[in-house]
């Protein structure tokens, strides 16, 4: 159940319409998913969030688009965000993630979670060779 009510006609607000048009243009289709529709309850929040997501996820960078989506899915699993797990797993698959890559991603996430929990419990000192400050 949502904690906010999305506007009935979000594109009546010119700021929201401009953002939705940018989403359509970047993605190359007319689909506006619920995250953006619901964030439209506050145009400033919608604008800030879309800008950040667009700049990190939709612009070419040192990391390819499929890998970006896989990382986003992994972080979403760790943060227990069902919506993001579904949307970014679907995006990674659309970008070419195979079933074998998906299975490996899940192995990495579950292994990292386990070792993170163990190390948070036992608190070993950081090895000098891992000191990145130099």
C-alpha positions in Angstrom: 0.0 0.0 0.0 1.4 3.4 -1.0 2.1 6.1 1.5 1.2 8.8 -1.0 -1.5 9.4 -3.5 -0.4 10.0 -7.1 -2.0 13.0 -8.9 -5.0 12.0 -11.0 -3.6 13.9 -14.0 0.1 14.3 -13.3 0.9 15.8 -16.7 -1.4 18.8 -16.0 1.6 20.2 -14.1 4.1 21.5 -16.8 7.1 20.5 -14.6 5.8 16.9 -14.4 5.0 16.8 -18.1 8.5 17.9 -19.0 10.0 15.2 -16.8 7.7 12.5 -18.2 8.5 13.7 -21.8 12.2 13.3 -20.9 11.7 9.8 -19.5 9.8 8.9 -22.8 12.6 10.4 -24.9 15.4 8.7 -23.0 13.7 5.3 -23.0 12.3 5.5 -26.5 8.8 4.5 -25.5 5.6 6.0 -24.0 5.7 3.9 -20.8 5.8 5.9 -17.5 6.2 3.4 -14.6 4.6 3.8 -11.2 7.7 5.1 -9.4 7.5 8.3 -11.5 3.7 8.6 -11.4 3.8 8.3 -7.6 6.8 10.7 -7.2 4.7 13.2 -9.2 2.9 14.0 -6.0 5.9 16.4 -5.4 7.3 17.8 -8.7 10.5 18.9 -7.1 11.2 15.5 -5.6 10.3 13.9 -9.0 12.6 16.2 -10.8 15.6 15.6 -8.4 15.1 11.9 -8.4 14.8 11.6 -12.2 17.8 13.8 -12.8 20.0 11.6 -10.5 18.7 8.3 -12.0 19.0 9.6 -15.5 22.5 11.0 -15.0 23.8 7.7 -13.5 21.8 5.1 -15.3 21.0 6.5 -18.7 24.2 8.2 -19.7 27.2 6.4 -21.1 30.1 5.9 -18.6 32.9 3.6 -17.7 30.4 0.9 -16.8 28.2 -0.6 -19.4 24.4 -0.3 -19.1 23.7 -4.0 -18.4 26.3 -4.0 -15.6 24.8 -0.8 -14.2 21.3 -2.5 -14.0 22.8 -5.6 -12.4 24.5 -3.5 -9.8 21.3 -1.6 -9.2 19.4 -4.9 -8.8 22.0 -6.2 -6.3 21.8 -3.0 -4.2 18.0 -3.2 -4.3 18.1 -6.8 -3.1 20.4 -5.7 -0.2 18.0 -2.8 0.6 14.9 -5.0 0.3 13.3 -2.8 -2.3 10.9 -5.1 -4.2 9.9 -2.6 -6.7 13.5 -1.8 -7.7 14.5 -5.5 -7.7 11.8 -6.2 -10.2 12.3 -3.2 -12.4 16.1 -3.3 -12.5 16.2 -7.1 -13.0 13.8 -6.6 -15.9 16.0 -3.8 -17.3 19.2 -6.0 -16.9 17.4 -8.8 -18.8 16.4 -6.3 -21.5 20.0 -5.2 -21.8 21.1 -8.8 -22.3 21.5 -10.4 -18.9 21.3 -14.2 -19.3 19.8 -16.6 -16.9 23.3 -17.8 -16.0 24.4 -14.2 -15.3 21.3 -13.6 -13.2 22.0 -16.8 -11.2 25.6 -15.7 -10.7 24.4 -12.2 -9.6 22.2 -13.9 -7.0 25.1 -16.1 -5.8 27.3 -13.0 -5.4 24.6 -11.1 -3.5 23.9 -13.9 -1.1 27.6 -14.6 -0.5 28.3 -10.9 0.1 25.3 -10.7 2.5 26.5 -13.7 4.5 30.1 -12.6 4.7 29.0 -9.0 5.5 26.9 -10.3 8.4 29.7 -12.5 9.7 32.3 -9.7 9.5 29.9 -7.2 11.1 29.5 -9.7 14.0 33.2 -10.5 14.5 34.7 -7.1 13.6 38.2 -8.1 12.4 40.6 -5.3 11.9 41.1 -4.1 8.3 44.3 -5.4 6.8 46.9 -2.8 5.9 47.0 -4.0 2.3 43.4 -2.9 1.9 44.1 0.7 3.1 43.1 2.8 0.2 44.1 6.1 1.7 47.5 6.2 0.1 
